[in-house]
Amino acid sequence: MVKKTILFLLVSNILLADLYQTNCIPCHNKIDVSLEKLFFRYLLKYSSEKNVKNSLTMYLKNPTIDATVMPEAFIKRYGIKKKTTLSDEELQKAINIYWEKYKVFGKLK
């Protein structure tokens, strides 16, 4: 039973990481701003995990110039992102992976 649980958790983690890898990374590899730099822009503007995640969710579901954290020059060059095609559950999982990957809380010494 323990082996099945461990196997399930490993497969789940791989699938979740794949969700982030296949839906977020490819688009961001085409632009000059890394996901890490974008994360810090969100963190600087929204401060907390809850606020960052909420603002990312709202933006990805309904991208607008008013909701972006990117500067005007970036928007002129690349435009506004297209609305996400991920389900609410998939979007939350991808945002959670993104948060865990780049968060600084608990990592600073």
KOLTOR-628172 format. One record per residue: residue in three letters; x, z, y of N, C-alpha, C in turn. Coordinates in Angstrom, 2 decimals. Atoms other than C-alpha are relative to their C-alpha. Example, Ala and Ser with C-alpha at 12.3 -4.5 7.8 and 13.67 -1.06 7.14 Angstrom:
@res: ALA n_east: 0.89 n_up: 0.00 n_north: -1.19 ca_east: 12.30 ca_up: 7.80 ca_north: -4.50 c_east: 0.90 c_up: 0.00 c_north: 1.20
@res: SER n_east: -0.82 n_up: -0.06 n_north: -1.19 ca_east: 13.67 ca_up: 7.14 ca_north: -1.06 c_east: -0.77 c_up: 0.73 c_north: 1.09
***
This chain:
@res: MET n_east: 0.82 n_up: 0.00 n_north: -1.20 ca_east: 0.00 ca_up: 0.00 ca_north: 0.00 c_east: 0.86 c_up: 0.00 c_north: 1.27
@res: VAL n_east: -0.90 n_up: -0.08 n_north: -1.16 ca_east: 2.82 ca_up: 0.87 ca_north: 2.41 c_east: 0.68 c_up: -1.34 c_north: 0.23
@res: LYS n_east: -0.65 n_up: 1.31 n_north: -0.13 ca_east: 4.54 ca_up: -2.44 ca_north: 1.68 c_east: -0.94 c_up: -1.03 c_north: 0.63
@res: LYS n_east: 0.98 n_up: 0.94 n_north: -0.56 ca_east: 1.35 ca_up: -4.36 ca_north: 2.48 c_east: -0.20 c_up: 0.27 c_north: 1.49
@res: THR n_east: 0.17 n_up: -0.37 n_north: -1.40 ca_east: 0.94 ca_up: -2.47 ca_north: 5.76 c_east: 1.19 c_up: -0.47 c_north: 0.83
@res: ILE n_east: -1.21 n_up: 0.43 n_north: -0.70 ca_east: 4.53 ca_up: -3.14 ca_north: 6.78 c_east: 0.03 c_up: -1.52 c_north: 0.12
@res: LEU n_east: 0.04 n_up: 1.46 n_north: -0.03 ca_east: 4.19 ca_up: -6.81 ca_north: 5.85 c_east: -1.01 c_up: -0.50 c_north: 1.01
@res: PHE n_east: 1.03 n_up: 0.38 n_north: -0.97 ca_east: 0.97 ca_up: -7.07 ca_north: 7.87 c_east: 0.50 c_up: 0.19 c_north: 1.43
@res: LEU n_east: -0.52 n_up: -0.27 n_north: -1.34 ca_east: 2.63 ca_up: -5.50 ca_north: 10.91 c_east: 1.08 c_up: -1.00 c_north: 0.39
@res: LEU n_east: -1.05 n_up: 0.99 n_north: -0.29 ca_east: 5.63 ca_up: -7.82 ca_north: 10.67 c_east: -0.59 c_up: -1.37 c_north: 0.30
@res: VAL n_east: 0.64 n_up: 1.30 n_north: -0.22 ca_east: 3.46 ca_up: -10.93 ca_north: 10.38 c_east: -0.77 c_up: 0.01 c_north: 1.32
@res: SER n_east: 0.75 n_up: -0.10 n_north: -1.27 ca_east: 1.25 ca_up: -9.73 ca_north: 13.26 c_east: 0.94 c_up: -0.11 c_north: 1.19
@res: ASN n_east: -0.96 n_up: 0.06 n_north: -1.11 ca_east: 4.27 ca_up: -9.22 ca_north: 15.50 c_east: 0.58 c_up: -1.40 c_north: 0.18
@res: ILE n_east: -0.51 n_up: 1.37 n_north: -0.07 ca_east: 5.62 ca_up: -12.67 ca_north: 14.65 c_east: -1.04 c_up: -0.91 c_north: 0.63
@res: LEU n_east: 1.07 n_up: 0.83 n_north: -0.56 ca_east: 2.25 ca_up: -14.28 ca_north: 15.43 c_east: -0.21 c_up: 0.28 c_north: 1.48
@res: LEU n_east: 0.16 n_up: -0.34 n_north: -1.41 ca_east: 1.96 ca_up: -12.39 ca_north: 18.72 c_east: 1.15 c_up: -0.58 c_north: 0.83
@res: ALA n_east: -1.14 n_up: 0.56 n_north: -0.72 ca_east: 5.46 ca_up: -13.40 ca_north: 19.77 c_east: -0.15 c_up: -1.51 c_north: 0.11
@res: ASP n_east: 0.22 n_up: 1.44 n_north: -0.01 ca_east: 4.58 ca_up: -16.98 ca_north: 18.85 c_east: -1.04 c_up: -0.38 c_north: 1.06
@res: LEU n_east: 1.02 n_up: 0.23 n_north: -1.02 ca_east: 1.51 ca_up: -16.77 ca_north: 21.11 c_east: 0.65 c_up: -0.10 c_north: 1.38
@res: TYR n_east: -0.72 n_up: 0.00 n_north: -1.27 ca_east: 3.77 ca_up: -15.97 ca_north: 24.05 c_east: 0.97 c_up: -1.18 c_north: 0.07
@res: GLN n_east: -0.99 n_up: 1.08 n_north: 0.04 ca_east: 6.47 ca_up: -18.45 ca_north: 23.01 c_east: -0.63 c_up: -1.37 c_north: 0.19
@res: THR n_east: 0.61 n_up: 1.33 n_north: -0.05 ca_east: 4.11 ca_up: -21.39 ca_north: 22.62 c_east: -0.88 c_up: -0.23 c_north: 1.22
@res: ASN n_east: 0.93 n_up: 0.18 n_north: -1.11 ca_east: 1.79 ca_up: -20.74 ca_north: 25.56 c_east: 0.59 c_up: 0.31 c_north: 1.37
@res: CYS n_east: -0.56 n_up: -0.38 n_north: -1.30 ca_east: 4.03 ca_up: -19.34 ca_north: 28.30 c_east: 1.36 c_up: -0.66 c_north: 0.27
@res: ILE n_east: -1.38 n_up: 0.45 n_north: -0.18 ca_east: 7.65 ca_up: -20.34 ca_north: 27.80 c_east: 0.12 c_up: -1.49 c_north: 0.33
@res: PRO n_east: -0.21 n_up: 1.43 n_north: -0.26 ca_east: 7.31 ca_up: -24.17 ca_north: 27.69 c_east: -0.23 c_up: -0.42 c_north: 1.45
@res: CYS n_east: 0.28 n_up: 0.38 n_north: -1.40 ca_east: 5.74 ca_up: -24.49 ca_north: 31.15 c_east: 1.04 c_up: 0.58 c_north: 0.96
@res: HIS n_east: -0.94 n_up: -0.66 n_north: -0.90 ca_east: 8.12 ca_up: -22.03 ca_north: 32.75 c_east: 1.42 c_up: -0.54 c_north: -0.15
@res: ASN n_east: -1.32 n_up: 0.63 n_north: 0.16 ca_east: 11.15 ca_up: -23.82 ca_north: 31.32 c_east: 0.14 c_up: -1.25 c_north: 0.87
@res: LYS n_east: -0.02 n_up: 1.21 n_north: -0.82 ca_east: 10.19 ca_up: -26.82 ca_north: 33.49 c_east: 0.15 c_up: 0.28 c_north: 1.49
@res: ILE n_east: -0.08 n_up: -0.34 n_north: -1.42 ca_east: 10.38 ca_up: -24.94 ca_north: 36.79 c_east: 1.26 c_up: 0.81 c_north: 0.29
@res: ASP n_east: -1.23 n_up: -0.67 n_north: -0.42 ca_east: 13.18 ca_up: -23.33 ca_north: 38.78 c_east: -0.06 c_up: 1.52 c_north: -0.02
@res: VAL n_east: 0.15 n_up: -1.45 n_north: -0.05 ca_east: 11.81 ca_up: -19.80 ca_north: 38.55 c_east: -0.24 c_up: 0.53 c_north: -1.42
@res: SER n_east: 0.12 n_up: -0.54 n_north: 1.36 ca_east: 12.31 ca_up: -17.83 ca_north: 35.34 c_east: -1.18 c_up: 0.96 c_north: -0.08
@res: LEU n_east: 1.06 n_up: -0.97 n_north: 0.22 ca_east: 9.62 ca_up: -15.66 ca_north: 33.83 c_east: 0.44 c_up: 1.39 c_north: 0.45
@res: GLU n_east: -0.51 n_up: -1.31 n_north: -0.44 ca_east: 11.83 ca_up: -12.67 ca_north: 34.58 c_east: -0.11 c_up: 0.14 c_north: 1.51
@res: LYS n_east: 0.11 n_up: -0.06 n_north: -1.46 ca_east: 12.00 ca_up: -13.49 ca_north: 38.31 c_east: -1.46 c_up: 0.10 c_north: 0.42
@res: LEU n_east: 1.42 n_up: -0.05 n_north: -0.29 ca_east: 8.26 ca_up: -14.06 ca_north: 38.34 c_east: -0.55 c_up: 1.40 c_north: -0.27
@res: PHE n_east: 0.41 n_up: -1.37 n_north: 0.33 ca_east: 7.74 ca_up: -10.69 ca_north: 36.65 c_east: 0.35 c_up: 0.94 c_north: 1.15
@res: PHE n_east: -0.41 n_up: -0.90 n_north: -1.07 ca_east: 9.71 ca_up: -8.96 ca_north: 39.38 c_east: -0.76 c_up: -0.25 c_north: 1.30
@res: ARG n_east: 0.87 n_up: 0.28 n_north: -1.16 ca_east: 7.66 ca_up: -10.70 ca_north: 42.08 c_east: -1.33 c_up: 0.73 c_north: -0.15
@res: TYR n_east: 1.25 n_up: -0.72 n_north: 0.27 ca_east: 4.50 ca_up: -9.32 ca_north: 40.46 c_east: 0.19 c_up: 1.50 c_north: 0.12
@res: LEU n_east: -0.27 n_up: -1.43 n_north: -0.04 ca_east: 6.05 ca_up: -5.90 ca_north: 40.06 c_east: 0.20 c_up: 0.49 c_north: 1.43
@res: LEU n_east: -0.22 n_up: -0.36 n_north: -1.40 ca_east: 7.17 ca_up: -5.82 ca_north: 43.69 c_east: -1.31 c_up: 0.05 c_north: 0.77
@res: LYS n_east: 1.27 n_up: 0.06 n_north: -0.73 ca_east: 3.71 ca_up: -6.77 ca_north: 44.92 c_east: -1.04 c_up: 1.00 c_north: -0.53
@res: TYR n_east: 1.08 n_up: -0.79 n_north: 0.58 ca_east: 1.51 ca_up: -4.80 ca_north: 42.50 c_east: 0.41 c_up: 1.35 c_north: -0.56
@res: SER n_east: -0.58 n_up: -1.31 n_north: 0.31 ca_east: 3.78 ca_up: -1.86 ca_north: 41.52 c_east: -0.21 c_up: 0.56 c_north: -1.40
@res: SER n_east: 0.24 n_up: -0.69 n_north: 1.27 ca_east: 2.12 ca_up: -0.54 ca_north: 38.37 c_east: -0.33 c_up: -0.97 c_north: -1.13
@res: GLU n_east: 0.32 n_up: 0.81 n_north: 1.17 ca_east: 1.62 ca_up: -1.83 ca_north: 34.85 c_east: -1.45 c_up: -0.49 c_north: 0.05
@res: LYS n_east: 1.43 n_up: 0.36 n_north: -0.05 ca_east: -2.16 ca_up: -1.78 ca_north: 35.24 c_east: -0.27 c_up: -1.07 c_north: 1.04
@res: ASN n_east: 0.23 n_up: 0.97 n_north: -1.08 ca_east: -2.12 ca_up: -3.65 ca_north: 38.56 c_east: 0.65 c_up: -1.35 c_north: -0.29
@res: VAL n_east: -0.68 n_up: 1.26 n_north: 0.34 ca_east: 0.41 ca_up: -6.23 ca_north: 37.37 c_east: -0.81 c_up: -0.75 c_north: -1.05
@res: LYS n_east: 0.75 n_up: 0.64 n_north: 1.08 ca_east: -1.53 ca_up: -6.93 ca_north: 34.19 c_east: -1.35 c_up: -0.53 c_north: 0.49
@res: ASN n_east: 1.29 n_up: 0.45 n_north: -0.53 ca_east: -4.86 ca_up: -7.12 ca_north: 36.04 c_east: 0.17 c_up: -1.23 c_north: 0.89
@res: SER n_east: -0.20 n_up: 1.14 n_north: -0.91 ca_east: -3.50 ca_up: -9.48 ca_north: 38.70 c_east: 0.42 c_up: -1.25 c_north: -0.78
@res: LEU n_east: -0.38 n_up: 1.14 n_north: 0.84 ca_east: -1.86 ca_up: -11.70 ca_north: 36.07 c_east: -1.22 c_up: -0.57 c_north: -0.72
@res: THR n_east: 1.22 n_up: 0.45 n_north: 0.68 ca_east: -5.12 ca_up: -11.85 ca_north: 34.13 c_east: -0.89 c_up: -0.78 c_north: 0.93
@res: MET n_east: 0.88 n_up: 0.66 n_north: -0.96 ca_east: -7.14 ca_up: -12.74 ca_north: 37.20 c_east: 0.59 c_up: -1.35 c_north: 0.42
@res: TYR n_east: -0.63 n_up: 1.25 n_north: -0.43 ca_east: -4.62 ca_up: -15.36 ca_north: 38.33 c_east: -0.03 c_up: -1.06 c_north: -1.10
@res: LEU n_east: -0.05 n_up: 0.98 n_north: 1.08 ca_east: -4.27 ca_up: -17.02 ca_north: 34.94 c_east: -1.38 c_up: -0.54 c_north: -0.37
@res: LYS n_east: 1.37 n_up: 0.46 n_north: 0.28 ca_east: -8.04 ca_up: -17.20 ca_north: 34.52 c_east: -0.54 c_up: -0.86 c_north: 1.14
@res: ASN n_east: 0.48 n_up: 0.73 n_north: -1.17 ca_east: -8.59 ca_up: -18.52 ca_north: 38.05 c_east: 1.13 c_up: -0.14 c_north: 1.02
@res: PRO n_east: -1.15 n_up: 0.14 n_north: -0.91 ca_east: -5.37 ca_up: -19.70 ca_north: 39.73 c_east: -0.40 c_up: -0.53 c_north: 1.38
@res: THR n_east: 0.25 n_up: 0.43 n_north: -1.38 ca_east: -5.61 ca_up: -19.94 ca_north: 43.52 c_east: 1.25 c_up: 0.27 c_north: 0.83
@res: ILE n_east: -1.13 n_up: -0.23 n_north: -0.92 ca_east: -3.15 ca_up: -20.10 ca_north: 46.40 c_east: 0.00 c_up: 1.44 c_north: 0.49
@res: ASP n_east: 0.08 n_up: -1.38 n_north: -0.50 ca_east: -4.41 ca_up: -16.73 ca_north: 47.63 c_east: 0.47 c_up: 1.02 c_north: -1.03
@res: ALA n_east: -0.33 n_up: -0.96 n_north: 1.05 ca_east: -3.73 ca_up: -15.08 ca_north: 44.28 c_east: 1.44 c_up: -0.11 c_north: -0.50
@res: THR n_east: -1.35 n_up: 0.18 n_north: 0.51 ca_east: -0.24 ca_up: -16.43 ca_north: 43.61 c_east: 1.00 c_up: 0.91 c_north: 0.71
@res: VAL n_east: -1.10 n_up: -0.77 n_north: -0.60 ca_east: 2.93 ca_up: -14.43 ca_north: 44.23 c_east: 1.14 c_up: -0.91 c_north: 0.40
@res: MET n_east: -1.07 n_up: 0.94 n_north: -0.29 ca_east: 4.97 ca_up: -17.57 ca_north: 44.68 c_east: -0.04 c_up: -0.42 c_north: 1.48
@res: PRO n_east: -0.06 n_up: 0.43 n_north: -1.39 ca_east: 6.16 ca_up: -18.71 ca_north: 48.12 c_east: -0.60 c_up: -1.40 c_north: 0.20
@res: GLU n_east: 0.65 n_up: 1.28 n_north: -0.34 ca_east: 4.58 ca_up: -21.68 ca_north: 49.89 c_east: 0.84 c_up: -1.20 c_north: -0.44
@res: ALA n_east: -0.87 n_up: 1.12 n_north: 0.38 ca_east: 7.61 ca_up: -23.92 ca_north: 49.23 c_east: -0.11 c_up: -0.29 c_north: -1.50
@res: PHE n_east: 0.15 n_up: 0.17 n_north: 1.44 ca_east: 7.23 ca_up: -23.35 ca_north: 45.50 c_east: -1.33 c_up: -0.69 c_north: -0.32
@res: ILE n_east: 1.34 n_up: 0.58 n_north: 0.22 ca_east: 3.51 ca_up: -24.20 ca_north: 45.62 c_east: 0.01 c_up: -1.48 c_north: 0.41
@res: LYS n_east: -0.07 n_up: 1.39 n_north: -0.44 ca_east: 4.25 ca_up: -27.39 ca_north: 47.58 c_east: 0.74 c_up: -0.86 c_north: -1.02
@res: ARG n_east: -0.81 n_up: 0.76 n_north: 0.96 ca_east: 6.82 ca_up: -28.44 ca_north: 45.00 c_east: -0.69 c_up: -0.16 c_north: -1.36
@res: TYR n_east: 0.55 n_up: 0.02 n_north: 1.36 ca_east: 5.00 ca_up: -27.52 ca_north: 41.77 c_east: -1.53 c_up: 0.06 c_north: -0.06
@res: GLY n_east: 1.46 n_up: -0.15 n_north: 0.01 ca_east: 1.39 ca_up: -26.92 ca_north: 42.79 c_east: -0.43 c_up: 1.31 c_north: -0.65
@res: ILE n_east: 0.57 n_up: -1.20 n_north: 0.61 ca_east: -0.91 ca_up: -24.26 ca_north: 41.43 c_east: -0.17 c_up: -0.26 c_north: -1.50
@res: LYS n_east: 0.14 n_up: 0.07 n_north: 1.45 ca_east: -0.98 ca_up: -23.59 ca_north: 37.72 c_east: -1.44 c_up: -0.35 c_north: -0.39
@res: LYS n_east: 1.33 n_up: 0.28 n_north: 0.53 ca_east: -3.88 ca_up: -24.89 ca_north: 35.67 c_east: -0.55 c_up: 1.26 c_north: -0.66
@res: LYS n_east: 0.70 n_up: -1.12 n_north: 0.61 ca_east: -6.43 ca_up: -22.41 ca_north: 34.38 c_east: 0.41 c_up: 0.13 c_north: -1.47
@res: THR n_east: -0.39 n_up: -0.23 n_north: 1.39 ca_east: -5.46 ca_up: -20.83 ca_north: 31.05 c_east: -1.07 c_up: -0.48 c_north: -0.98
@res: THR n_east: 0.92 n_up: 0.38 n_north: 1.08 ca_east: -7.00 ca_up: -22.10 ca_north: 27.84 c_east: -0.05 c_up: 1.08 c_north: -1.07
@res: LEU n_east: 0.00 n_up: -1.11 n_north: 0.96 ca_east: -6.30 ca_up: -18.84 ca_north: 26.02 c_east: -1.30 c_up: 0.79 c_north: 0.09
@res: SER n_east: 1.16 n_up: -0.91 n_north: 0.00 ca_east: -9.17 ca_up: -16.58 ca_north: 25.01 c_east: 0.42 c_up: 1.28 c_north: 0.72
@res: ASP n_east: -0.32 n_up: -1.26 n_north: -0.68 ca_east: -9.39 ca_up: -13.21 ca_north: 26.77 c_east: 0.93 c_up: 0.86 c_north: -0.86
@res: GLU n_east: -0.83 n_up: -0.80 n_north: 0.91 ca_east: -7.90 ca_up: -11.51 ca_north: 23.70 c_east: 1.42 c_up: -0.55 c_north: -0.08
@res: GLU n_east: -1.33 n_up: 0.61 n_north: 0.07 ca_east: -5.02 ca_up: -13.99 ca_north: 23.42 c_east: 0.75 c_up: 0.20 c_north: 1.32
@res: LEU n_east: -0.62 n_up: -0.18 n_north: -1.32 ca_east: -4.35 ca_up: -13.75 ca_north: 27.16 c_east: 0.54 c_up: 1.41 c_north: 0.15
@res: GLN n_east: -0.45 n_up: -1.38 n_north: -0.11 ca_east: -4.16 ca_up: -9.96 ca_north: 27.03 c_east: 1.22 c_up: 0.25 c_north: -0.90
@res: LYS n_east: -1.15 n_up: -0.17 n_north: 0.90 ca_east: -1.80 ca_up: -10.11 ca_north: 24.05 c_east: 1.25 c_up: -0.64 c_north: 0.59
@res: ALA n_east: -1.15 n_up: 0.68 n_north: -0.61 ca_east: 0.46 ca_up: -12.62 ca_north: 25.81 c_east: 0.53 c_up: 0.79 c_north: 1.20
@res: ILE n_east: -0.41 n_up: -0.80 n_north: -1.16 ca_east: 0.50 ca_up: -10.51 ca_north: 28.99 c_east: 0.68 c_up: 1.28 c_north: -0.45
@res: ASN n_east: -0.64 n_up: -1.22 n_north: 0.52 ca_east: 1.33 ca_up: -7.39 ca_north: 26.96 c_east: 1.41 c_up: -0.30 c_north: -0.51
@res: ILE n_east: -1.34 n_up: 0.40 n_north: 0.46 ca_east: 4.25 ca_up: -9.22 ca_north: 25.32 c_east: 0.92 c_up: -0.21 c_north: 1.20
@res: TYR n_east: -0.74 n_up: 0.27 n_north: -1.22 ca_east: 5.40 ca_up: -10.40 ca_north: 28.75 c_east: 0.43 c_up: 1.32 c_north: 0.65
@res: TRP n_east: -0.30 n_up: -1.30 n_north: -0.62 ca_east: 5.20 ca_up: -6.84 ca_north: 30.13 c_east: 1.10 c_up: 0.71 c_north: -0.79
@res: GLU n_east: -0.99 n_up: -0.71 n_north: 0.83 ca_east: 7.15 ca_up: -5.37 ca_north: 27.21 c_east: 1.37 c_up: -0.65 c_north: 0.09
@res: LYS n_east: -1.27 n_up: 0.72 n_north: -0.07 ca_east: 9.83 ca_up: -8.03 ca_north: 27.49 c_east: 0.77 c_up: 0.30 c_north: 1.29
@res: TYR n_east: -0.69 n_up: -0.11 n_north: -1.29 ca_east: 10.59 ca_up: -7.53 ca_north: 31.19 c_east: -0.15 c_up: 1.32 c_north: 0.72
@res: LYS n_east: 0.21 n_up: -1.27 n_north: -0.71 ca_east: 9.44 ca_up: -4.02 ca_north: 32.13 c_east: 1.32 c_up: 0.71 c_north: 0.22
@res: VAL n_east: -1.21 n_up: -0.75 n_north: -0.30 ca_east: 12.06 ca_up: -1.84 ca_north: 33.73 c_east: -0.20 c_up: 1.49 c_north: -0.23
@res: PHE n_east: 0.31 n_up: -1.41 n_north: 0.17 ca_east: 10.29 ca_up: 1.49 ca_north: 33.30 c_east: 0.51 c_up: 0.47 c_north: -1.36
@res: GLY n_east: -0.55 n_up: -0.52 n_north: 1.23 ca_east: 12.07 ca_up: 3.58 ca_north: 30.71 c_east: 1.31 c_up: -0.66 c_north: -0.42
@res: LYS n_east: -1.26 n_up: 0.69 n_north: 0.33 ca_east: 15.06 ca_up: 1.20 ca_north: 30.68 c_east: 1.11 c_up: 0.35 c_north: 1.00
@res: LEU n_east: -1.00 n_up: -0.32 n_north: -1.03 ca_east: 16.79 ca_up: 2.37 ca_north: 33.86 c_east: 0.70 c_up: 1.32 c_north: -0.36
@res: LYS n_east: -0.76 n_up: -1.22 n_north: 0.32 ca_east: 19.53 ca_up: 4.96 ca_north: 33.45 c_east: 0.72 c_up: 0.49 c_north: 1.22
***
